Structures are given as structure tokens and as C-alpha cells.
Amino acid sequence: MTSTVMQCPEDAFAADVTVGLTATRKSIPPKYFYDTLGSRLFEAICSLPEYYLTRCEASILERYSTDILGHCDSDICIVELGSGSSVKTRYLLNAASQTEFRTSYCPVDISEAILNETCRQLGSDFPSIDTRGIVADYTTGLEMIRRPGNARLLVLFLGSNIGNYDPTQAKELLTAIRARLLPGDYLLLGADLKKSSEVLNAAYDDPVGVTAAFNRNLLRRINVQFEANFDLRAFAHKAFYNGDKGRVEMHLVSRKKQTVDLKKLELTVQFAEGESIHTENSWKFDMDQLSGLAKAAGYSRVTSWFDKNGYFSTNLWAAA
């Protein structure tokens, strides 16, 4: 068993912040939520009663991991994009450790601190599984993956992270993943399903304010990394389900007219009162949309599993 982390040298944070804050409609990609504190805050969100996604997906993996791995009847390399602390993945790793086949696990995450801690813990808990982490975003991480021998790849894209991409981007990302797969490889895709706005709004705007802190932490991270002077109290968390577009939107809304300086980027940004930074979209799906997305990106749908309420789907797609 080996437990190591490979470092990705590329960092596009500065470029994305510069482009996003100088656009007519300001935005920053949600992948930058996940520094060490952001990852911890997200873990706290996952334990909130309103945030059903993690519990629903975990219940699916707990119940069906053996069935999922039953489709992979050979040595297997499990690659997880956006792995975080790999809590839910433990169900799959536990099932894999009980098969006759060799298993390796390659978590890919943007947070080096979380990834290091996760790899150390998994190395202790699953000594028969070769664990090698990659510090990178999804697309860069995909390019760094090395298939061990003739093992099948099972790529995990869980947590409905696919919902952070608009339909065109989602197709492009899934196509890029497909390009790394061979016949006999699989993608396991977690996707949140459409449901009432009441359930969705509560999940992204909890009464305790943990999600608001998670959203504002993006500004704190920019302050630290780029010597900026964002006043976190001057930005309100706003999250709502946009039924026309089929997505939950998250924004940071300026409470007043203000100016923010980012010294390391030599950038000054003006905000009008009520102007927002769009920080996340979380698209919701129905099964017809998911089937269409699979076909468009070069997969064949094998099967899907659901939680008891039908809120969430875990979808196994084969490289077509």
C-alpha cells in the first residue's frame, strides 16, 4: 500500500478572480470555495438537516456499493474527482477491499491539506488499497491519472458536482472524462434531481447561517491570498431556486456602494449597492436529461440507483 499526494503546479485562481471581478456580471467559479476552511465549512453544511444531498447519496452508496462494483469484474482503479474527505467513498472502498481483485484509489482535490489528511487516514484504514492523491482541479487531474496495468477505471463524480456546470460545460467536462476512458471503464455520476423549491431553497440557505459563512469564506480567501480588503459583513448571502433555468443560484450581494482593492493583483473593483458576485449554480436534473447527457458525451447508461425519497440519483455510465 502506498499513500502519496502528487502536486499540480498550475494555479488559475488569480486569473479567474481577475476575469470574474472585472466582468459586467461579476462571478467566481465555485471550485475556489474549497480551501481548508471552506472544506471544513462544507463538511458542516453536509451535516445540516436541510442539506439532504449528502445523506441521500451516502444512503445509496451504503446500500448499493457491492452492486456497483459488481459491474467491474477485474482489477480496478477508482478515481474520484473533487474527493474532499472521501467520507462517502469509504462505502465503495470497503466493498472493494473485500473482493478478489486489486484496487487502487486516486482522489483528486484542489485542497492539499484535506487531501493529505484523507490519504493518510485511508492508508491506515484500507492498507490493501494503493492510495495516491492528486492536488488539482478536475480537468488537470484527469491529465495526471495513470492507469495501473490493465485495471479498469471507475471515475467517481459525486455530490452532484456536475450541477455546478451549465449544460454546455457539463457536456464538455463529461466528454473530457470520456476521452480518458477505454471500453470497459465506467463513470459513476451523482446527480441531484428536480424537486420543490421549498426543499431546494432550505438546502442552500440554512437558518443557522453555515452556508452563508461558506459563501463569504471565498472573499476571506481572496483577502488572504491577494492582499484584498473585502469586508465580509458588507456582502449578503443570497441563494434561491430559479425554476425557469432549473438551478439553484448562490450570490454574494453588496450591501452598499463600495470599493475593494486587491493589491497583489493590482486590481481595484467597484461595487454598486445590490450588485452581486455570482458564486455558484447548482443545476437539477430529471432522468431524461441525464440520459440525454450520457448519450451526448459518449456513454451508455448502465443503471441508476435512488434514495428512498427519490431526491438523488447515482448513475453508472459505461464508456461507449
N, C-alpha and C positions, 0 to 999 in steps of 0.2 A: 504494500500500500504506500502511495506517495500523496502527500498533501502539500501542494505548492500553489503559488499565485504568479501568473505572468502579467507584467505591467504593460499597458498600452500607452505609448508616449504621446499620442495625439490628444490635444485638448482644444475643443472648438468653443468652449464656454464664452471666452472673450468675444469671439466673432458673433456668436448667436445673441449675446447681450447687446452688442453694438447695433447689429441689424434690427433686432427686435424693438429696442427702445427708440430708434430713430425712424421707425415706420409710421405711416399715417395712423394705423391702428396698432398700438403697441402690443407686443406679445413676447413671451419667452417660452421655449419648449419645456414641457413638464419633466423631461428626464433630469433636469437640474434641481429638482426638488430633493434629490437623494444624496445629500452629503451625510455625514454621520448623524447629525442631529435630525435631519429630515427623515432618514431611515428609521430612527427611533420613534419619531412622531408618527410615522406611518404605521409602525407596529402598534402604537397606542390606538390609532384610528381603527385598526383591524379588530380590536377587542371591544369597540363600542357596540351597544345593542342595535343602533341604527344602521351600522355598516354591515350589511348581510353578506357581501360578496365573498369575503374570506371564509366565513363559516360554511357557506353553501359549497364553495369549491373544495374546501377541506373535507366536507362530508362525502363528496363524490370520490375524491382520491382515497379516502379511508376505506370506502366500500368497494371500489372497483379497481384498485391498483393491480391486483392479480390478473383481472380480466384484461386490463390494458397491456400489461407485459406479456400476456399470453399470445399476443399478435407478433411478438418479437422472439422468435424461436431460434436464437443464436446469441453469440457474444454481443453485447450492446454498449454503446457509448451514449449516455444521457447528457444532453447539452441543454442547459437552461438559460434562456435569455432574460435578464433582469431578475436574477435569482434572489436578491435580498438575503434574508437569513435562512432561506431554504426550509422553512418550517413545514409547509405542505408537502414538499418534495420528499420528506422523510418517509411518507407512506409508500412512495414508489421505490425508494432506496431499500427500505425494509423488505418489500416484496422481492426486489431484485437480488438481495443478499441470500435469499432462500432458494434461488433457482440453481440449476447445474451450470449455468453459463457465467462467463466472466463479465463483470460490469465495471465501467469507469464512469465518472461523473465530472462534467466540466461546467461549473457555474460561471456565468458571465454577468458582471455587475459593474456599475460606474463607481461604487463606493469601495475603495480599497480596504478601509478599516473593517467594514462589515464583512467583506469577502474573506479577509484574513482570519477573522474570528470564526466565521462559518466553516472554512476549510479545516481549521484546527479541531473544531468540535466534531465535524463529520468524520475526520480521520480517526478520532478516538472511538466514536460510536459505531462506525462501519469499517473496521480495519481491512476487510476483504475487498473494498471498493477503492480503486485508484482515483483520487480526487485532485484535480488540477484546475484552479480558478484562473480567470482572465479578467483583468481590470480594463473595461472598455464599454462603449455603448454597443447596441445590438449589431449594427452593420459592421463596425470594426472588429468586434468579437467574432463574428461569423468568419471573417477572413483569417483569423488566427487559429481556428479549430483544426486539429489534426486527428484524423480517424485512426484508431488503434487497429492495425492489421485489417482483418476482414469483418470487423464488427459492424453491426447496423447502427445507424444514428437514429436516436429518438430525440427530436428537438422539442423542448417544452417552452411554450409561450403562454404563461399562466396569468391569473389575476385580471383577466380582460384588459391586459395592456394593449392589445390590438385596438381597443376602443379609443386610445389616445391619438389615433391616426385618422385623418379624413379618408373617405372611401378610396380615392386615388392613391394616397400614400400607403394605405393598408395593403392594397393590391401590390404595390411596388415592393414593400417590405416582404410580404409573403412570397413573392416571386423571387426575391433575392435569397430568401431561405431555401426555396425550392432548388435554386441553382447550385446549392451546396450539397444537395441530397442525391443519392443514387436509388435506382429501383430496389425496393425492399426496405427503404428508410421511411420514417414517419415523422409527422408533426402532431404534437398534442397541444391543441389550442383551447384556452379558456376564454369564453365569451359571455358577457352579461347580456341578458335578454330584456326586451322591452316589457315594461310594467307600468303601474300607476305612477303619476307624477308625485303623489304624496310619499310613496316609498322611496323614490329616487331622490327627491329634494332632501328628505331627512338623512339619507345616507351621506350626502355631500355637504351638509350644513348642520352639524350636530349641535345640540343645545349647550354642551359643555364648552365648545369652542376649540376642540383639539384640531379639527380640520382647518379652522381659521389660523391657528398657530402654525400648522404645517404649510399653509399657503404663504403666510408672511415670512416664514423662515427663508424663503427664496430671496427676499430682499436682504435679510441678515447675511446670507451667504455672499451676496454681491457686495455688501458693505465690507466684509472681511477680505474678500479676495481682490477687490478692485479699489479699495480705499474710498468707498462711496459713503454718502451721508443720508441714505434713506431713513426717514423717521417712520418706523413700523406702525406707530399709533396713528399716523396720518393716512393710512390706507385701510379700507374696509374689505373684509372678505365677502364675496358675493358668489353664490352658487345656485343654479336653477336648471330645471329640465326644459329644454327647448324642444317641444313636441313636434314642431314643423320640421326640424332638422334631425330629430331622433337622437339627441345627445344632451348630456349634462354639461354645462359650461361653468368654469371657475374663473373668477376675475379678482384682481386687487384694484379697488376703486379709490382714487384720490379724493380725500375728504375736503380738499381746499386747493386753491391755486398755489403751486409751489415749484421750486427749482431744486434739482438734485445734481450733484457733481460726482463723477466717477473719476478720481484723479489718475489712477493707473491707466485708464483708457483714454484720458484726455478728452472726456466727453461731459457735456452739460445737457441735461434733459429738462424740458419744461412740461409741467402737468397743469391742465385746467381742472377746476373743480368738477368732479363727476367723471373725469377721464379714467379709463381703466387700462390695466395690463392684463391681457388675456393669457392666463397661465395653463389652462388645461381644457381639453374637450374629452368627454368620455362617451363615445358612441355606443348605442344599444342596438341589439340585433334581433331579428326573428330568424327562424331556421331556413326559410327560403333565401334570405340574404346571405347567410353563412354558406349554404350550398352553392350559390352563385359565385361567392368569393373564392371558394375552394376551386371550382372549375376554372375561373378566370386566371388563377395563379398557378395552375398546373398540377393540382392534386385531385385525387379521387377520395370521396368521403367514405370512410370505413364504417364508423358508427359514432354515436353520441350518447353521453350519459348526463343525467339531470339530478338536481337535488329534489327533495320531497315536495317543495313548493313550486318547482318549475321556474325558479328565478334565474338559474345559472346553468350554463352548458359547458361540458368538457368534450371536445371533439377530436377524434382520431382521424387524421388525413394521411393517405399514402402518397408517396411520390409517384405521380402518374407517368 
